[in-house]
Amino acid sequence: MTQAQHSHDDNNALRLALNDLYSLRDQLRVRAHLMSMEAQEQWNHAETKLAELEHKVETEGGKTTRALLTKAHSLKDHLEALMREKNEKT
């Protein structure tokens, strides 16, 4: 596989990861008012991290796609854990 193909695959993976994050973000926003104060603080922190990630994607683009993809997956794991925690309490 060529460098261009790797870059294209990484960009597609990043786009999919961001779409997953946006979906989780939207779900958590709807439920935010039902969360405990601690969960709301975690949510605010995660939302800040997502905004930072979005900014990096916009400004740095493909230069650091793999690093951004790793951050996106990490943030997705965090949001999914927050969602599970919220679901267990309701």
C-alpha positions as MATLAB code, in Angstrom:
seq = 'MTQAQHSHDDNNALRLALNDLYSLRDQLRVRAHLMSMEAQEQWNHAETKLAELEHKVETEGGKTTRALLTKAHSLKDHLEALMREKNEKT';
ca = [
       0.000    0.000    0.000;
       1.336    3.425   -0.919;
       1.765    6.376    1.438;
      -1.183    8.107   -0.249;
      -3.409    5.081    0.341;
      -2.399    4.945    4.024;
      -3.144    8.638    4.362;
      -6.544    8.219    2.679;
      -7.394    5.251    4.949;
      -6.331    7.210    8.032;
      -8.422   10.200    6.957;
     -11.468    7.966    6.451;
     -10.909    6.329    9.852;
     -10.611    9.757   11.472;
     -13.809   10.949    9.797;
     -15.661    7.829   11.037;
     -14.285    8.266   14.558;
     -15.383   11.910   14.604;
     -18.864   10.943   13.404;
     -19.079    8.445   16.282;
     -17.975   11.167   18.692;
     -20.569   13.593   17.358;
     -23.286   10.981   17.804;
     -22.220   10.240   21.381;
     -21.952   13.958   22.093;
     -25.493   14.550   20.873;
     -26.857   11.669   22.957;
     -25.092   12.917   26.068;
     -26.244   16.493   25.530;
     -29.847   15.308   25.588;
     -29.249   13.454   28.852;
     -26.924   15.978   30.512;
     -29.606   17.508   32.691;
     -30.257   14.087   34.275;
     -26.625   13.484   35.207;
     -25.098   13.865   38.641;
     -22.869   16.878   39.238;
     -19.769   14.670   38.929;
     -20.985   13.234   35.633;
     -21.792   16.738   34.376;
     -18.248   17.848   35.210;
     -16.865   14.834   33.325;
     -19.153   15.661   30.420;
     -17.992   19.299   30.352;
     -14.366   18.117   30.326;
     -15.064   15.639   27.514;
     -16.908   18.256   25.483;
     -13.920   20.588   25.839;
     -11.605   17.794   24.637;
     -13.865   17.189   21.631;
     -13.771   20.886   20.730;
      -9.960   20.814   20.974;
      -9.845   17.729   18.746;
     -12.147   19.354   16.193;
      -9.900   22.420   16.126;
      -6.781   20.303   15.580;
      -8.437   18.394   12.752;
      -9.407   21.659   11.084;
      -6.017   23.318   11.505;
      -3.598   20.409   11.172;
      -5.527   18.117    8.870;
      -3.650   15.130    7.521;
      -0.291   16.071    9.015;
      -1.072   14.342   12.270;
      -3.978   12.116   11.338;
      -2.746    9.059   13.258;
      -2.202   11.037   16.452;
      -5.627   12.664   16.082;
      -7.194    9.284   15.421;
      -5.688    7.944   18.645;
      -7.076   10.935   20.554;
     -10.480   10.459   18.926;
     -10.605    6.805   19.972;
      -9.571    7.694   23.507;
     -12.256   10.364   23.757;
     -14.833    7.979   22.293;
     -13.963    5.411   24.972;
     -14.401    8.099   27.632;
     -17.783    9.215   26.269;
     -18.998    5.627   25.978;
     -18.009    4.999   29.613;
     -19.893    8.135   30.642;
     -22.915    6.952   28.664;
     -22.776    3.502   30.312;
     -22.512    5.123   33.739;
     -25.530    7.284   32.965;
     -27.540    4.290   31.714;
     -26.724    2.259   34.824;
     -28.050    5.032   37.078;
     -31.366    5.421   35.253;
];
